[in-house]
Amino acid sequence: MKKYGALIPIRLASERLPAKAIKKICGKPIVCHLLDRVFASKYIEKGKAVVCTTREESDDPLVEIVQAYGAGIFRGSTNDIIQRFYDAMNEYDFEAVIQVDGDDILCDTMYMDLTMERLLSDSSLGIVTCEKLPLGIASKSFTRLAMERVYQHYQSENNDTGFIYFFTKAGLCKNEVVYPIKPEHILDEARLTLDYPEDLELFTRIFEALYQEGKVFNLDEVVGFLRKNSELMEINSHLNEEYWQRTKDKAKLEYKDAEGMIKAIEV
């Protein structure tokens, strides 16, 4: 295997749903459900799926669970995820990574592989992202060179919200987009990211219906279930406006352009 890995930022000190990554659904920690999906990628060896957390004592329980499950761990900066990712890629010597957000516990393995496949097919690309999938399904893949370029130019050290915009909105990296491969994968009403208790309730309902030990259910099964049970999407869909406004309010990001000028990223 070439030096490919996955980076998954997680910390337990959440404002809205503390320790959410180690809460259990179907008797299994949520982080392990997410790791199952990353382990299923054809590009990722088990120990190279790296949960990037902090050095805070509050994250010790997360570290124990992740290591016992066979994944890698990196502990770094609390609020500076760019620094955390940069240091993790150096420690593991990754040439390219799939990046999955720790809140996106139904992130789809097929789209992880599609982003990495596209990234590796064109040496001019720095990052490949997904668009138009349900919130919480998408992943990204980026190269070590893109990581180094962002690291050289970013200025805002408090970037735990919106860090990916340094890759996609600052003009530092060439970005290509993967779109849904079939119309059934578009379901704008679905909110599939874990921030609030209502999100946890929806995820619990989905897993109780679809989860089987040793099997990773896919996006077709998720959207099919939600279309048949559309009332379930009302559990948390009302949170989207607050979610995006909070992201906009917190993502105050600046970078240095090629001429050395400090610029703000428009979110």
TIMAR-174230 format. One record per residue (C-alpha): x, y, z; residue number from 1. Coordinates in steps of 0.1 Angstrom, whole numbers, m for minus. Example, Ala and Ser with C-alpha at 12.3 -4.5 7.8 and 13.67 -1.06 7.14 Angstrom:
<nodes>
(node (123 m45 78) 1)
(node (137 m11 71) 2)
</nodes>
This chain:
<nodes>
(node (0 0 0) 1)
(node (12 35 m7) 2)
(node (11 60 21) 3)
(node (m26 68 22) 4)
(node (m45 74 54) 5)
(node (m77 89 68) 6)
(node (m79 119 92) 7)
(node (m109 121 115) 8)
(node (m110 151 139) 9)
(node (m128 143 171) 10)
(node (m129 159 206) 11)
(node (m152 151 234) 12)
(node (m156 186 247) 13)
(node (m187 195 226) 14)
(node (m209 224 236) 15)
(node (m242 209 224) 16)
(node (m237 172 230) 17)
(node (m207 164 252) 18)
(node (m188 131 247) 19)
(node (m211 124 217) 20)
(node (m184 103 199) 21)
(node (m184 77 227) 22)
(node (m221 75 232) 23)
(node (m235 41 221) 24)
(node (m260 32 194) 25)
(node (m269 m5 191) 26)
(node (m245 m12 220) 27)
(node (m215 2 201) 28)
(node (m196 35 205) 29)
(node (m205 60 178) 30)
(node (m169 65 168) 31)
(node (m166 28 161) 32)
(node (m196 29 137) 33)
(node (m178 57 118) 34)
(node (m145 38 119) 35)
(node (m163 8 103) 36)
(node (m171 29 73) 37)
(node (m135 42 70) 38)
(node (m120 7 74) 39)
(node (m142 m4 45) 40)
(node (m124 20 21) 41)
(node (m102 2 m4) 42)
(node (m75 29 2) 43)
(node (m72 26 40) 44)
(node (m55 1 61) 45)
(node (m71 m3 95) 46)
(node (m42 13 115) 47)
(node (m40 42 91) 48)
(node (m75 55 99) 49)
(node (m63 81 123) 50)
(node (m86 99 148) 51)
(node (m70 133 154) 52)
(node (m79 144 189) 53)
(node (m64 168 215) 54)
(node (m40 164 243) 55)
(node (m67 173 268) 56)
(node (m74 148 296) 57)
(node (m110 149 286) 58)
(node (m102 130 254) 59)
(node (m84 101 272) 60)
(node (m116 79 270) 61)
(node (m118 85 233) 62)
(node (m82 74 228) 63)
(node (m87 42 247) 64)
(node (m118 32 226) 65)
(node (m102 41 193) 66)
(node (m69 23 200) 67)
(node (m88 m8 213) 68)
(node (m108 m8 180) 69)
(node (m76 m9 159) 70)
(node (m75 26 145) 71)
(node (m46 51 148) 72)
(node (m45 81 171) 73)
(node (m29 115 169) 74)
(node (m31 140 197) 75)
(node (m24 176 189) 76)
(node (m37 212 191) 77)
(node (m71 218 207) 78)
(node (m85 245 184) 79)
(node (m60 245 155) 80)
(node (m71 216 133) 81)
(node (m48 227 105) 82)
(node (m18 223 129) 83)
(node (m33 190 141) 84)
(node (m37 176 106) 85)
(node (m3 189 95) 86)
(node (15 172 124) 87)
(node (m5 140 120) 88)
(node (4 137 83) 89)
(node (40 142 91) 90)
(node (39 117 120) 91)
(node (23 90 98) 92)
(node (41 101 66) 93)
(node (9 102 45) 94)
(node (11 112 9) 95)
(node (m27 117 6) 96)
(node (m56 113 30) 97)
(node (m93 109 30) 98)
(node (m107 134 55) 99)
(node (m139 125 73) 100)
(node (m156 147 99) 101)
(node (m161 130 133) 102)
(node (m197 141 135) 103)
(node (m206 124 101) 104)
(node (m211 89 113) 105)
(node (m229 78 82) 106)
(node (m202 92 59) 107)
(node (m204 70 28) 108)
(node (m175 47 20) 109)
(node (m181 47 m18) 110)
(node (m178 85 m19) 111)
(node (m147 84 2) 112)
(node (m132 61 m24) 113)
(node (m145 83 m53) 114)
(node (m128 114 m39) 115)
(node (m95 96 m34) 116)
(node (m97 79 m68) 117)
(node (m102 112 m85) 118)
(node (m74 129 m65) 119)
(node (m49 102 m75) 120)
(node (m59 104 m112) 121)
(node (m47 140 m116) 122)
(node (m14 152 m101) 123)
(node (m25 188 m105) 124)
(node (m53 184 m79) 125)
(node (m48 194 m43) 126)
(node (m82 184 m29) 127)
(node (m114 166 m41) 128)
(node (m147 174 m23) 129)
(node (m183 162 m26) 130)
(node (m213 184 m32) 131)
(node (m251 180 m32) 132)
(node (m251 149 m10) 133)
(node (m272 149 22) 134)
(node (m255 169 50) 135)
(node (m232 145 68) 136)
(node (m226 120 40) 137)
(node (m197 138 21) 138)
(node (m160 134 26) 139)
(node (m129 150 11) 140)
(node (m95 138 0) 141)
(node (m64 159 m2) 142)
(node (m26 156 m8) 143)
(node (3 162 14) 144)
(node (13 191 m9) 145)
(node (m21 207 m4) 146)
(node (m17 203 33) 147)
(node (17 220 33) 148)
(node (5 248 11) 149)
(node (m24 255 35) 150)
(node (0 253 65) 151)
(node (23 279 49) 152)
(node (m6 304 43) 153)
(node (m32 301 70) 154)
(node (m33 327 98) 155)
(node (m63 319 120) 156)
(node (m52 294 147) 157)
(node (m88 290 160) 158)
(node (m101 271 131) 159)
(node (m120 241 145) 160)
(node (m150 254 126) 161)
(node (m146 258 89) 162)
(node (m110 246 86) 163)
(node (m117 230 52) 164)
(node (m123 264 37) 165)
(node (m86 271 37) 166)
(node (m84 243 11) 167)
(node (m115 251 m9) 168)
(node (m121 289 m6) 169)
(node (m87 306 m4) 170)
(node (m75 297 m39) 171)
(node (m45 278 m24) 172)
(node (m54 244 m39) 173)
(node (m69 232 m71) 174)
(node (m102 216 m61) 175)
(node (m124 192 m80) 176)
(node (m159 182 m70) 177)
(node (m176 147 m70) 178)
(node (m213 149 m74) 179)
(node (m240 123 m66) 180)
(node (m236 94 m90) 181)
(node (m274 89 m91) 182)
(node (m304 111 m84) 183)
(node (m315 89 m55) 184)
(node (m285 101 m35) 185)
(node (m299 136 m34) 186)
(node (m321 141 m4) 187)
(node (m319 178 8) 188)
(node (m343 172 36) 189)
(node (m320 148 54) 190)
(node (m297 161 81) 191)
(node (m272 134 89) 192)
(node (m245 151 111) 193)
(node (m243 148 149) 194)
(node (m244 180 168) 195)
(node (m276 180 188) 196)
(node (m297 155 209) 197)
(node (m322 155 181) 198)
(node (m295 143 157) 199)
(node (m287 115 180) 200)
(node (m323 105 181) 201)
(node (m325 103 143) 202)
(node (m292 83 141) 203)
(node (m305 59 167) 204)
(node (m337 53 146) 205)
(node (m316 47 115) 206)
(node (m292 23 131) 207)
(node (m319 4 149) 208)
(node (m335 m2 115) 209)
(node (m305 m9 93) 210)
(node (m275 m20 115) 211)
(node (m262 m55 114) 212)
(node (m230 m65 131) 213)
(node (m202 m69 106) 214)
(node (m220 m51 78) 215)
(node (m217 m15 67) 216)
(node (m250 m3 53) 217)
(node (m247 21 24) 218)
(node (m262 54 12) 219)
(node (m288 37 m9) 220)
(node (m302 19 22) 221)
(node (m301 52 43) 222)
(node (m320 73 18) 223)
(node (m344 45 10) 224)
(node (m352 41 46) 225)
(node (m357 79 51) 226)
(node (m379 82 21) 227)
(node (m401 54 34) 228)
(node (m402 70 68) 229)
(node (m400 107 58) 230)
(node (m415 118 91) 231)
(node (m382 109 108) 232)
(node (m364 137 90) 233)
(node (m386 162 109) 234)
(node (m369 152 141) 235)
(node (m339 174 133) 236)
(node (m344 192 100) 237)
(node (m354 224 118) 238)
(node (m318 226 132) 239)
(node (m302 233 98) 240)
(node (m306 270 98) 241)
(node (m291 273 133) 242)
(node (m263 250 123) 243)
(node (m253 270 92) 244)
(node (m256 303 110) 245)
(node (m234 290 138) 246)
(node (m208 279 113) 247)
(node (m208 313 96) 248)
(node (m205 331 130) 249)
(node (m176 309 142) 250)
(node (m156 305 110) 251)
(node (m136 337 111) 252)
(node (m107 326 90) 253)
(node (m77 345 75) 254)
(node (m49 335 52) 255)
(node (m19 351 35) 256)
(node (m21 352 m3) 257)
(node (8 348 m27) 258)
(node (17 385 m24) 259)
(node (18 383 14) 260)
(node (m15 401 19) 261)
(node (m38 390 48) 262)
(node (m73 381 35) 263)
(node (m105 369 51) 264)
(node (m123 338 37) 265)
(node (m159 345 27) 266)
(node (m181 318 43) 267)
</nodes>
